[in-house]
Each structure stands twice: as C-alpha cells, then as structure tokens.
Amino acid sequence: MNLDNSAGVTTPAAADRLLGVIKRRGPQRIGDVAAALGVTAEAARQQVVRLAADGLLAPETERRGVGRPTQRWHLTEAGHARFPDTHAELTLRLIDAVRAELGEAALDRLIHVREQETLIAYRAALADAATLAEQLACLAEIRSREGYMAEWRADADGFLLLENHCPICAAATACQGFCRAELDVFRAVLGPDVTVERTDHIPAGARRCAYRIVPVSIPRSEARHGVVRRAATR
C-alpha cells in the first residue's frame, strides 16, 4: 500500500481499499483495519484519521463490560457516496416521470420487464453450476460485477448471500418494486428446492442486504465450508 506515514498522506487507491474494508465488514477497530490491509496499526491510524478529517469516516464507541470502551470507525454518508449509485439523479427523474405520466401500473410493467431480462441472463450464467454452492459463487460474482460488492458463505443452517453495496439504492428507495423483483429473481434462478429470504435491507436502514438461502437438504461436503467466499470483481 502506498502510504506516506511521515506526511500522513493517503493515496486515492489506499483510501478506497480502506473504505472498501469498512463497507464490506461494517464498523472496524484500527487494529482490524491494519490486519485487513497488511499495514502497521500506526499506518492504519494515520489513514483513518485523514479520512475522518475528509468527512468519510466517523468514530463510534462500543462498551463491553468492564474496561476501556472500544472505538470503531464507520462510513459517513459521504463515505458511502464514494461507492457508485448508478445514475441516481437521472433514475429518480425517470421514475417520477413514469409515475406522473403513465401511472404506477406502467412502472410495475417496466420493472417486470427488467426482472425477466435479469432472470434470463442469470439462468444462462448459472447453467453449468452443479451444486448450490457453485450457483451462489457464480451469482455473487455476477452481482459484484454489477456493483453490489457481493459475497457468500455457508453456515450450519444453509447459506448467506451478502451484498455490501447497492448501486441502485436511490431507485430502490423510491420504488420498492426493484427490491421485490430482485428477491423474486433469486428465488426463481436458485429453483424450488431452496427458500430465499431477505434478512437485512439497505433501504430499510441496514448497512447491507443479506439473503438466507436454505436448501431442502445440504450435502455435508457443502455445509462444512463456513468461510466467506468473496466474488472476484472484473
């Protein structure tokens, strides 16, 4: 990482890496940031302080029992804005225009068309996936390429699909039909042998969207992998 500790200078690439760690993992302590970035705690501290001065990070205090409180750093609204919200202003204007000129039913039809196109594309991309784990790995990779910073993991109950960013957040907040359509696409593409439920929702105030995927039965070879698989972003 290119970080000039003596001058307290953070390069744009280094800043984006640090912000990305907190975007994916939620509020982090300085030591956790240092470990994730492979730098010293002092280098991480200088970087965090600089980003806080720029208005991109803010501290929060966490108390756990006896002892000194723990300070964690989270993204501010400006920090979240560093991650793309695809043509947000234009999208909101188009949504308002469709509602005003054509009505809510027309907007629902447009969302349905987008949903069907997405479903066709996802089904083609997942066609060669032999297991649910392979399907989720492929789905997370697709979603990451689309800007959702997606990852997946297995646990004792099934699987989780996690999306740490929403590139259409403004549109999804203005029209919940987009989120409903995405959930329907996940259910359709993963098939009738699994249940898919959204457990966290960015437009509702959560820091990420999370989906719990529970198959009718989980082969032991798939269920024992509890480590996060992060999708490669291309």
N, C-alpha and C positions, 0 to 999 in steps of 0.2 A: 504494500500500500504506500502511496506517495503522500507522506505526511511530514511536514517540516515542524518538528516539535519545538525547536528554538523560537520560531516565529509564530507558532500557533496557527499555521496556515493549513487549511483543508482543501484539497483539490476537489473539483466537482465530482470526479469518479469516486473518490473516497467518501465524500458526503453521501452520494447516492447509495453506496454499499452499506453505510451505517444506517441510513434511513430505511433501507430495504430490510435489514435485520429486524428493526423495531416494527416495521409494517407487518412482517411475517409472524413475529413472535409475541407481539404486544409489548407492554412496558418492560424495560430491561434495566438491570443494575449496571454500573460501569464495568464491573468485573465480567459480567456476562457478555457485554458488548466487546470487551477486549478479547475474550476467548473466541467469540464468533468470528472476529476479524483477524485474529492471529497477531495482535499487537500488544504492547505493554498496557497496563492499566493507566499509566500516566498519559500515554499517547491517546488512548480512548477518551480519557477525561478531558484533555485539551480539545479533542474533536467535538465531543458532546457540548462543552461549554461554548465553543464557537457557533455551533448550530443553534444552540439555545439563544445566543445573542442575535442570531439572524431570524429568530422567531419561529424556527422549525421544530424545536423540541421544548418540552416543559417538564419540570420535575413533579413527582407525586410521592407522598410519604406513606409508607406502609408499616404499621405496627403489628408485631407478632410477639405477644407475651412480654417477658422481661428482657431488658436490654435496649440498645440504641435502635431507633426506628431505621428502616431501610428506605433508601431513596431510589426510586425507579424513574426512568425517563420515557415519556410517551410523545407521539407525534401531535403537534398542534394542528389546527385547521389548515394553516399554511403548509405544514409538513405533509399532510395528506394531499394537498393540492399539487405537490411535486410529482404525484403519480397521475397518469393521464385519465381524464374523463372525456371520452371521445366526443369532440364537437358538442359540448354540453349546451352551450347557448343556442346554437342552431337547432339542436334536437328539441329543446324545450319550446322554441318558437313554432316548430313544425307540429308538435303535439297540440299546442294551444290552437293553432290554425285549423287542424283537422277537427278538433272538438267544436270549434266555433262554426265552421263552415259545413261540416258533414255529420257531426254528431258522434256520440260515444260508440255507437254500433259500428261506425266506419273505422274508428280507431281500433276496436276489437278485431275487426276483419284484417287490418294491416298487421297487427301483432300475430294473428293466426297464420298469415302467410309467412311471416318471418320464422315462426315456430316450425312450420312444416319444412321450410328450406333448411333450417338448422338440423332438424331430425334426420333428413335425408343425408346431409353431409356427415353427421356424427355416425350414423349407421354404416356408411361406407368406410369411414376411418377405423371403426371398431370391428370390421368384418372378420379380420384374421385373429382377433383376440380369443384365445382358447379358454381362459378362465376369467372369473370375475375380477381377480387381481389385475390381470393383463388389461381388461376393459377399463378399469379405473385408472391405471397408469397411462393408458392412451388418452382417456378423457381429460385427465389432469394436464397432460401435455398440450392438448388442443386448447383447453381453456387458458393455459398460461400464454400460448401464442396470441390469444385474443385479448390478453391484458389482465386476466383475473388473478395472477400470481397463485395458481392452484397447486395443491399438493394432496396426497392421500396417505392414509395409514390404516393398518389393521389393528383391531384390539379384540378383547375377549368376546365382545358381542357381535362383531361384524367388521364394518369398515367405516371410515370417515373420509369425505371429500371436503377439503377446506379451500376456500377462496379468500385470499387476504386482501384483495382489492376488487373494486367494481368499476370498470371503465365506463359503464353506462349509468352510474349512480344517480345523476341528475334526472335522467329519463325514468329510471326505476322508481325514484321517489315521487315523481309527478304522475306516474301511471303504474299502478301495481300489476297491471296485466303483463308487463315484461317479466316480472319475477315469477308470476304464476306459470307463464309459458315455459320458462327455463326449468322449473321443477317438473312440469309435465314432460319436457324433452328428456330429462334424466330418467324419469320413470319408464318412458317408452323405450329408450335406447338400451337400458340395462335389462329390460324384459320383465315378464310377470313373476319370475321366481325370486324376486327381491322386493323389499319395501324400501322406499326412499322418503325420508322425512327431513325437512329443513329445521335445524335446531338453533341456529343463530342467523341473524338477518341484518345486514348493514343498514338498509333504510329504516330499520326499527331501532337503530342506535348501537348495535353490536359492532365490534371492531372488524369482524369478518363474517362471511356467510359460511355456514357449516351444514353439511348434509350427512345424516346417518343412513348407511346402506346395510340392510340386514338380509342375507340370503336365507332361503328355506333351510339349507344345511351348508356348513362351511367345511370343506376338506381341511384336515389338520395341517397339511403342508402349507395352506394359505393362511390359516388362522394364527399360526405361531409367529408370523412376522409383525412385530409391533413397532418397528422403526419407521419414521416418516420417509416416504419416497417423494422426493421433490421432482417436479416436472422440469425438463430442460426447456429453456426459453430460446426460441430461434429467432 
